[in-house]
Amino acid sequence: MIKVILNPVAGRLSGRAARPVIEQHLRTHELAHEITETEAVGHASQIAVEAVQTGCTTVVSVGGDGTANEVING
């Protein structure tokens, strides 16, 4: 399972615009996935921790430096 952690407001809302492209790519390649959008500062870390605890082997950060930092530290 791939967990995608997406910051919808990153890059002046380009994070939100990236979601359909990411979903299409993952579906085309028949990859099991779940996309979760962050809702506040610190949320990406929480999502990352929960993803690993539930057995996700791949966690992808979609956003800017702040989102990547939170996911890595989560």
MDTraj code that builds the backbone (N, CA, C; nanometers):
import mdtraj as md
import numpy as np

residues = "MET ILE LYS VAL ILE LEU ASN PRO VAL ALA GLY ARG LEU SER GLY ARG ALA ALA ARG PRO VAL ILE GLU GLN HIS LEU ARG THR HIS GLU LEU ALA HIS GLU ILE THR GLU THR GLU ALA VAL GLY HIS ALA SER GLN ILE ALA VAL GLU ALA VAL GLN THR GLY CYS THR THR VAL VAL SER VAL GLY GLY ASP GLY THR ALA ASN GLU VAL ILE ASN GLY".split()
xyz = np.array([
    [0.0845, -0.1186, 0.0000],
    [0.0000, 0.0000, 0.0000],
    [0.0880, 0.1236, 0.0000],
    [0.0546, 0.2179, -0.0830],
    [0.1234, 0.3455, -0.0904],
    [0.0365, 0.4507, -0.0219],
    [0.0958, 0.5221, 0.0709],
    [0.0264, 0.6326, 0.1371],
    [0.0827, 0.7616, 0.0798],
    [-0.0027, 0.8424, 0.0192],
    [0.0373, 0.9717, -0.0340],
    [-0.0154, 1.0780, 0.0617],
    [0.0761, 1.1584, 0.1146],
    [0.0402, 1.2669, 0.2045],
    [0.0538, 1.3952, 0.1236],
    [-0.0587, 1.4595, 0.0992],
    [-0.0633, 1.5729, 0.0082],
    [-0.1025, 1.7003, 0.0812],
    [-0.0211, 1.8034, 0.0641],
    [-0.0531, 1.9342, 0.1186],
    [-0.1268, 2.0109, 0.0090],
    [-0.2578, 2.0278, 0.0202],
    [-0.3353, 2.0882, -0.0874],
    [-0.3069, 2.2365, -0.1096],
    [-0.2464, 2.3043, -0.0126],
    [-0.2201, 2.4467, -0.0290],
    [-0.0748, 2.4769, -0.0647],
    [0.0065, 2.3741, -0.0834],
    [0.1463, 2.3942, -0.1220],
    [0.1521, 2.4543, -0.2621],
    [0.2508, 2.5374, -0.2851],
    [0.2715, 2.5937, -0.4176],
    [0.1534, 2.6728, -0.4698],
    [0.0957, 2.7541, -0.3834],
    [-0.0213, 2.8358, -0.4226],
    [-0.1323, 2.7494, -0.4810],
    [-0.1622, 2.6448, -0.4099],
    [-0.2702, 2.5495, -0.4419],
    [-0.2343, 2.4521, -0.5538],
    [-0.1085, 2.4483, -0.5984],
    [-0.0725, 2.3493, -0.7001],
    [-0.0731, 2.2085, -0.6418],
    [-0.0631, 2.1971, -0.5097],
    [-0.0748, 2.0660, -0.4457],
    [-0.2109, 2.0050, -0.4728],
    [-0.3136, 2.0855, -0.4608],
    [-0.4500, 2.0389, -0.4879],
    [-0.4647, 1.9999, -0.6353],
    [-0.4048, 2.0760, -0.7243],
    [-0.4141, 2.0484, -0.8679],
    [-0.3397, 1.9200, -0.9052],
    [-0.2415, 1.8819, -0.8252],
    [-0.1628, 1.7618, -0.8548],
    [-0.2382, 1.6332, -0.8215],
    [-0.3365, 1.6416, -0.7351],
    [-0.4050, 1.5202, -0.6894],
    [-0.4614, 1.4338, -0.8021],
    [-0.5385, 1.4892, -0.8970],
    [-0.5934, 1.4028, -1.0022],
    [-0.4858, 1.3377, -1.0887],
    [-0.3763, 1.4085, -1.1095],
    [-0.2665, 1.3529, -1.1890],
    [-0.2037, 1.2349, -1.1159],
    [-0.1813, 1.2513, -0.9872],
    [-0.1234, 1.1445, -0.9055],
    [-0.2174, 1.0241, -0.9016],
    [-0.3457, 1.0493, -0.8770],
    [-0.4433, 0.9403, -0.8717],
    [-0.4480, 0.8630, -1.0030],
    [-0.4477, 0.9341, -1.1140],
    [-0.4531, 0.8676, -1.2450],
    [-0.3303, 0.7803, -1.2669],
    [-0.2143, 0.8321, -1.2327],
    [-0.0906, 0.7561, -1.2506],
    [-0.0920, 0.6279, -1.1660],
    [-0.1321, 0.6395, -1.0407],
    [-0.1352, 0.5223, -0.9533],
    [-0.2381, 0.4202, -0.9999],
    [-0.3536, 0.4667, -1.0459],
    [-0.4561, 0.3743, -1.0992],
    [-0.4097, 0.3067, -1.2265],
    [-0.3471, 0.3834, -1.3161],
    [-0.2975, 0.3280, -1.4428],
    [-0.2022, 0.2123, -1.4172],
    [-0.1215, 0.2256, -1.3152],
    [-0.0235, 0.1213, -1.2830],
    [-0.0761, 0.0212, -1.1803],
    [-0.2054, 0.0314, -1.1507],
    [-0.2742, -0.0605, -1.0599],
    [-0.2035, -0.0734, -0.9251],
    [-0.1654, 0.0395, -0.8704],
    [-0.0969, 0.0414, -0.7420],
    [-0.1966, 0.0741, -0.6307],
    [-0.1993, -0.0100, -0.5312],
    [-0.2863, 0.0141, -0.4158],
    [-0.2371, 0.1395, -0.3450],
    [-0.3289, 0.2329, -0.3219],
    [-0.2876, 0.3593, -0.2624],
    [-0.4018, 0.4259, -0.1869],
    [-0.3617, 0.5213, -0.1063],
    [-0.4560, 0.6070, -0.0360],
    [-0.3930, 0.7452, -0.0294],
    [-0.4699, 0.8471, -0.0664],
    [-0.4219, 0.9849, -0.0599],
    [-0.4932, 1.0546, 0.0549],
    [-0.4142, 1.1167, 0.1417],
    [-0.4697, 1.1922, 0.2527],
    [-0.4160, 1.3341, 0.2460],
    [-0.5060, 1.4306, 0.2515],
    [-0.4668, 1.5710, 0.2489],
    [-0.4441, 1.6223, 0.3903],
    [-0.3389, 1.7017, 0.4054],
    [-0.3115, 1.7621, 0.5354],
    [-0.4119, 1.8734, 0.5622],
    [-0.4361, 1.8964, 0.6908],
    [-0.5342, 1.9972, 0.7304],
    [-0.4757, 2.1098, 0.8154],
    [-0.3550, 2.0884, 0.8680],
    [-0.2937, 2.1900, 0.9542],
    [-0.1458, 2.1571, 0.9709],
    [-0.0731, 2.2506, 1.0271],
    [0.0676, 2.2279, 1.0582],
    [0.0781, 2.1094, 1.1535],
    [0.1683, 2.0168, 1.1252],
    [0.1877, 1.8986, 1.2092],
    [0.1059, 1.7781, 1.1672],
    [0.0073, 1.7987, 1.0831],
    [-0.0805, 1.6896, 1.0424],
    [-0.0067, 1.5855, 0.9571],
    [0.0866, 1.6309, 0.8736],
    [0.1609, 1.5371, 0.7884],
    [0.2403, 1.4369, 0.8724],
    [0.2988, 1.4831, 0.9825],
    [0.3727, 1.3924, 1.0720],
    [0.2796, 1.2877, 1.1308],
    [0.1650, 1.3314, 1.1740],
    [0.0658, 1.2395, 1.2324],
    [0.0218, 1.1354, 1.1293],
    [-0.0047, 1.1782, 1.0079],
    [-0.0472, 1.0858, 0.9016],
    [0.0635, 0.9848, 0.8726],
    [0.1879, 1.0318, 0.8675],
    [0.3009, 0.9438, 0.8386],
    [0.3173, 0.8363, 0.9460],
    [0.3073, 0.8766, 1.0702],
    [0.3190, 0.7809, 1.1812],
    [0.2092, 0.6755, 1.1717],
    [0.0864, 0.7194, 1.1504],
    [-0.0260, 0.6257, 1.1400],
    [-0.0092, 0.5319, 1.0203],
    [0.0437, 0.5839, 0.9103],
    [0.0637, 0.5009, 0.7911],
    [0.1606, 0.3869, 0.8196],
    [0.2713, 0.4186, 0.8836],
    [0.3707, 0.3156, 0.9157],
    [0.3147, 0.2167, 1.0172],
    [0.2434, 0.2671, 1.1150],
    [0.1856, 0.1796, 1.2174],
    [0.0834, 0.0823, 1.1587],
    [0.0188, 0.1205, 1.0507],
    [-0.0818, 0.0333, 0.9894],
    [-0.0252, -0.0507, 0.8755],
    [0.1069, -0.0473, 0.8568],
    [0.1704, -0.1382, 0.7620],
    [0.2049, -0.0829, 0.6249],
    [0.1877, 0.0461, 0.6030],
    [0.2273, 0.1029, 0.4740],
    [0.3787, 0.0911, 0.4590],
    [0.4213, 0.0451, 0.3445],
    [0.5643, 0.0301, 0.3201],
    [0.6216, 0.1451, 0.2387],
    [0.5340, 0.2236, 0.1771],
    [0.5776, 0.3392, 0.0983],
    [0.4938, 0.4602, 0.1376],
    [0.5627, 0.5670, 0.1759],
    [0.4960, 0.6919, 0.2110],
    [0.5530, 0.7997, 0.1196],
    [0.4637, 0.8715, 0.0511],
    [0.5044, 0.9741, -0.0443],
    [0.4563, 1.1098, 0.0050],
    [0.5461, 1.2072, 0.0024],
    [0.5138, 1.3440, 0.0417],
    [0.4921, 1.4279, -0.0834],
    [0.3775, 1.4969, -0.0895],
    [0.3491, 1.5878, -0.2009],
    [0.3209, 1.7250, -0.1413],
    [0.4129, 1.8156, -0.1633],
    [0.4007, 1.9502, -0.1081],
    [0.5351, 2.0173, -0.1181],
    [0.5620, 2.1033, -0.0245],
    [0.6890, 2.1742, -0.0239],
    [0.7838, 2.1195, 0.0815],
    [0.8828, 2.2015, 0.1141],
    [0.9833, 2.1624, 0.2132],
    [0.9216, 2.1294, 0.3483],
    [0.8227, 2.2066, 0.3891],
    [0.7596, 2.1840, 0.5188],
    [0.6889, 2.0508, 0.5261],
    [0.6188, 2.0157, 0.4205],
    [0.5479, 1.8867, 0.4163],
    [0.6497, 1.7734, 0.4195],
    [0.7540, 1.7837, 0.3367],
    [0.8571, 1.6795, 0.3346],
    [0.9222, 1.6638, 0.4721],
    [0.9530, 1.7743, 0.5376],
    [1.0142, 1.7704, 0.6697],
    [0.9234, 1.6996, 0.7698],
    [0.7967, 1.7334, 0.7684],
    [0.7028, 1.6696, 0.8613],
    [0.6931, 1.5187, 0.8360],
    [0.6837, 1.4797, 0.7101],
    [0.6706, 1.3374, 0.6775],
    [0.7963, 1.2620, 0.7208],
    [0.9113, 1.3162, 0.6901],
    [1.0381, 1.2505, 0.7266],
    [1.0494, 1.2363, 0.8777],
    [1.0147, 1.3397, 0.9509],
    [1.0271, 1.3363, 1.0964],
    [0.9158, 1.2570, 1.1631],
    [0.8082, 1.2343, 1.0910],
    [0.6989, 1.1521, 1.1440],
    [0.7382, 1.0074, 1.1424],
])
top = md.Topology()
chain = top.add_chain()
for i, resn in enumerate(residues, 1):
    res = top.add_residue(resn, chain, resSeq=i)
    for name in ("N", "CA", "C"):
        top.add_atom(name, md.element.get_by_symbol(name[0]), res)
traj = md.Trajectory(xyz[None], top)
